[in-house]
Amino acid sequence: MAEVISQPVGHQHGHDHAHGHVDQESLKILGFWIFLVTDCLLFGTLFATFIVLRTHTDGGPTGKEIFDIPTFIAETFILLTSSFTSGLATLEMRKNNGSVQRLIGWLIVTWILGAAFVGLEIKEFTHLALDGATISRSAFLSGFFTLVGTHGLHVSVGLIWMLALMIQVGRYGFTAVTKRKIYIVGLYWHFLDAVWIFLFTVVYLIGVM
Amino acid sequence: MAGGQQHTANSDHENHGDHGSPKLYIIGYILSIVLTIIPLVLVLNHVMSGVPLVATITIMAILQFLIQLFFFMHITEGEKPAYHVMTLALGVIMVFTIVAGSAWIMTFNASVS
């Protein structure tokens, strides 16, 4: 993982790493992977809960009745595209002649897409609640709001994080620390997209079947 | 020894080239869009139904997960041993056990009541 960070710095640096020094930055990236695995377990348990409670609607609305197809399709493509643009931001950081401006540009695009996603989700949740489909209406809805809401919360945290990172990179440019943070926020964002794919499939697609 | 080192340096250079091009990201993006549209069409047009449909769209979702890991998250990169891959594999096994186990055991509940 050291090469991930050291690559754009140049060969001199790369050699240092190759000689077996403990590389703090790559150790931190490993630590972040471990965090992502714990997040996998969190979402896994929420998925399991949702799948078990899916049919327990207690006379309330079912997924087929309340899921708005255009909304969740839009949410999916927005998040998919933001994962791509976040990748282009990481790519800019790793280029030998990468520019801070272009990096921040891609992060802004990613941020706007992420904000649009959260906006759509808030709109969806508000509509449901106003129609009486609240979290306390049935076990199905409790599972639904907890699972989808936890993902939405993750995306919102990612947005705040990305904003802070843009300020930091704008101020200090590319350093070993900011490069590692750009790489990590990219990992986080791709991971959230991966989780959404399962939400899209298990909650929404199977819900409207 | 010298030959080995030469080889390492060469593959380093190849990596350099890859890192500068958006090729992998573009391929990954296109694949993930295709893998989103296929299940969407299958479900909305009622091409299939029941268990085969659920199985098909679940496979598409797993493929998309792999695309994120390999094309976007660069899981194959880094020093050996790849501790992050091992941790992830353990996590995936646990998640599979939790999700599939819960879903499976609760079908008994449905058949009893």
Interface residues (C-beta under 8 A of the other chain):
Chain A: M1 A2 E3 V4 Q7 P8 G14 S26 I29 L30 W33 I34 L36 V37 T38 C40 L41 F43 G44 T45 F47 A48 T49 I51 V52 I69 I73 T76 F77 L80 T81 S83 F84 G87 L88 L91 R94 K95 N96 G186 L187 H190 F191 D193 A194 I197 F198 F200 T201 V202 L205 I206 V208 M209
Chain B: D12 N15 H16 H19 G20 P22 Y25 G28 Y29 S32 I33 T36 P39 L40 V43 L44 S49 L53 V54 I57 T58 M60 A61 Q64 F65 Q68 L69 F72 M73 H74 E77 G78 E79 Y83 H84 T87 L88 L90 G91 V92 M94 V95 I98 V99 G101 S102 A103 M106
